[in-house]
Amino acid sequence: MNSQQVLTEYLSAFINGLKSSGVQQAVISPGSRSTSLALLLHREPAIQTFVEVDERSAAFFALGLSKTSEQPVALVCTSGTAAANYYPAICEANASHVPLVVLTTDRPHELRQVGAPQAMDQLQLFQSHVKLFVEMALPETGEEMLNYAFWQGARSGATAQQVPMAPVHFNFPLREPLLPDLEMVSDQRPPVKVVSGENTLSNTQIMELVNQWQQKKGVLVVGGTCTKEAAQWFIQLAQALNWPLIADPLANVLTSGTDSSHVLSHSDLFANHLSEKMAPEVVVRFGQLPVAKNVMLWLKSLTAKTTFYLVDANGQWQDQLKRAQTVIHASETSLIQQILSQLEQPTPISWLNRWKALENAVQTALVESVLAAELNEMTASLTVHQQMVAKGQLFVSNSMPIRYLDRFMTKQNYRLLGNRGINGIDGIVSTALGMTAVAPERQNILLIGDLAMYHDMNGLLLAKRYGLPLTIVLLNNNGGGIFSFLSQRTLRADDFEPIFGTPIDLDFSLVAQLYGAEYTKISSLEQLKDCLVAAKIKPKFQILEVTGSRQANVALYEKIITTIAAKIESLENA
Ligand SMILES: Cc1ncc(C[n+]2csc(CCOP(=O)(O)OP(=O)(O)O)c2C)c(N)n1
């Protein structure tokens, strides 16, 4: 057997294992050292491949694919800085529990640390941002080595998907010649089946929780990204306990399609009005804290009279507040099902009604203020939310877009996604295109600010190359709008504008032209609505640009806050 055949047999065995581990999609970035892996994956009928030259976009695209399909997705690149460009997406995948399988190729050991071109230390490159690093052996054949290669492939996706889900990294040292023998028959080893159980509590542990929760004045707080199915379980728990449920938008509780009066909208807008009378006896938190800052501040302000429980299905201690007296490491859905089977006495409805009154006051104030306003970033965000359909997918960028949705959204039915592991404004376009590639026939929308859009314009090439019909609603306030809401706003204009405002003065119609997107400058809410309605019937790659004003955003928001304060005051005096 020649070295080309050895290389082919060895990598085919790995790819067969990779398939066995559930990987059905791979995103490849071109390069020489990765030739054999790229070609063999491209030839593998069970794996759909995408190609993206910019590794940073490629990795975020894979993140979007994996996040949306809930399946492991492989990434393949050449040696050197190519791999380093995966870094931000891997950090995000690790923080938001997305199972990426990163396959980097490398110089063989004799060409390391000797000044060989395109060589750098790739060992443990992603450090603690991956849950497994494997330096693969150099290609060899023989039963033992082929079993080894297959076995490593088989555990790659499986390990990534094991709770807590996280990316894994396999580094392949490869010698020349790098071209595989494409005439060889692919590896035929049978798949490995992985059987793993859920983390559940005993009946005694469940009864203890039931006794501590039922009939108490409690609040459920759900954060992190959840599927719509998981969201249904949270709602059922809130209903069984008769507790209000406050959720992060990405938890998909508000967008689950269930019109439950236990689920509260606008929590960020009323949390700073919660009086001592509203202090709960029990707070049960699931996952991360929600995006709503006022909710976090309110939770933090509660005294020792409130008992905190944290359910962390990933077996971690994600309690920024450090208040949990009981940390529960169990599968969320199993835990809820077990609790539901034992709960007998819900809390009296008067507790929930007090929360509903606050939510109603905010809703009335919003109708009078934000909803009455003309086209602006807030009304545009709300219009997008309202135009979503049952199977639709909306990707929401960080900074103000997710906050607009969180503050103003009411109950709806669609799937909402975002990158909230580390809240970066990088890679958003590529991640949203990964989402689109999973179901291009559906309604796919991205709501994004201009800086985040600029940050990942390279990603737009994926839409052009693969005909991905994503509608991008671009909220262009010519810079970072969020800083006008933060303490930096008090700085002098000549300090604020160049360092925080950062206007970029880009003509996005030219960006649309460059990447082959349709472009519409939106001039009214009616027009935005019409464009979104048309895209439901015929999805297309387009940019709908809404011009915002950073100053006007702040002025409108202050008006909203004042209107809400007045409504809540009159409620308390009634
Ligand atoms: C990769 C990365 N760089 C910097 C930041 C800090 N940051 C947070 S929001 C923001 C401005 C975002 O502007 P834009 O996307 O236009 O949204 P807007 O604030 O106008 O809503 C910046 C720079 C970040 N979160 N991620």
The ligand as an SDF file (V2000), in Angstrom:
LIG
                    3D

 26 27  0  0  0  0  0  0  0  0999 V2000
  -17.2300   41.0280   18.9870 C   0  0  0  0  0  0  0  0  0  0  0  0
  -17.7250   42.1390   19.8490 C   0  0  0  0  0  0  0  0  0  0  0  0
  -17.0810   43.3250   19.8230 N   0  0  0  0  0  0  0  0  0  0  0  0
  -17.5400   44.3510   20.5960 C   0  0  0  0  0  0  0  0  0  0  0  0
  -18.6490   44.2090   21.3670 C   0  0  0  0  0  0  0  0  0  0  0  0
  -19.1320   45.3800   22.2170 C   0  0  0  0  0  0  0  0  0  0  0  0
  -20.3960   45.9160   21.6840 N   0  0  0  0  0  0  0  0  0  0  0  0
  -21.5780   45.5740   22.2380 C   0  0  0  0  0  0  0  0  0  0  0  0
  -22.8490   46.2770   21.4860 S   0  0  0  0  0  0  0  0  0  0  0  0
  -21.8840   47.1060   20.4030 C   0  0  0  0  0  0  0  0  0  0  0  0
  -22.4950   48.0220   19.3650 C   0  0  0  0  0  0  0  0  0  0  0  0
  -23.3490   47.2710   18.4130 C   0  0  0  0  0  0  0  0  0  0  0  0
  -23.8650   48.1260   17.4270 O   0  0  0  0  0  0  0  0  0  0  0  0
  -25.0220   47.6690   16.4590 P   0  0  0  0  0  0  0  0  0  0  0  0
  -24.8110   46.2650   16.0360 O   0  0  0  0  0  0  0  0  0  0  0  0
  -25.1300   48.6750   15.3760 O   0  0  0  0  0  0  0  0  0  0  0  0
  -26.3240   47.6580   17.3680 O   0  0  0  0  0  0  0  0  0  0  0  0
  -26.9810   48.8820   18.2070 P   0  0  0  0  0  0  0  0  0  0  0  0
  -26.1530   49.0700   19.4420 O   0  0  0  0  0  0  0  0  0  0  0  0
  -26.9810   50.0950   17.3610 O   0  0  0  0  0  0  0  0  0  0  0  0
  -28.3390   48.3840   18.5360 O   0  0  0  0  0  0  0  0  0  0  0  0
  -20.5400   46.8130   20.6320 C   0  0  0  0  0  0  0  0  0  0  0  0
  -19.4180   47.3720   19.8550 C   0  0  0  0  0  0  0  0  0  0  0  0
  -19.2780   42.9350   21.3660 C   0  0  0  0  0  0  0  0  0  0  0  0
  -20.3700   42.6660   22.0930 N   0  0  0  0  0  0  0  0  0  0  0  0
  -18.8130   41.9470   20.5760 N   0  0  0  0  0  0  0  0  0  0  0  0
  1  2  1  0
  2  3  1  0
  2 26  2  0
  3  4  2  0
  4  5  1  0
  5  6  1  0
  5 24  2  0
  6  7  1  0
  7  8  2  0
  7 22  1  0
  8  9  1  0
  9 10  1  0
 10 11  1  0
 10 22  2  0
 11 12  1  0
 12 13  1  0
 13 14  1  0
 14 15  2  0
 14 16  1  0
 14 17  1  0
 17 18  1  0
 18 19  2  0
 18 20  1  0
 18 21  1  0
 22 23  1  0
 24 25  1  0
 24 26  1  0
M  CHG  1   7   1
M  END
$$$$
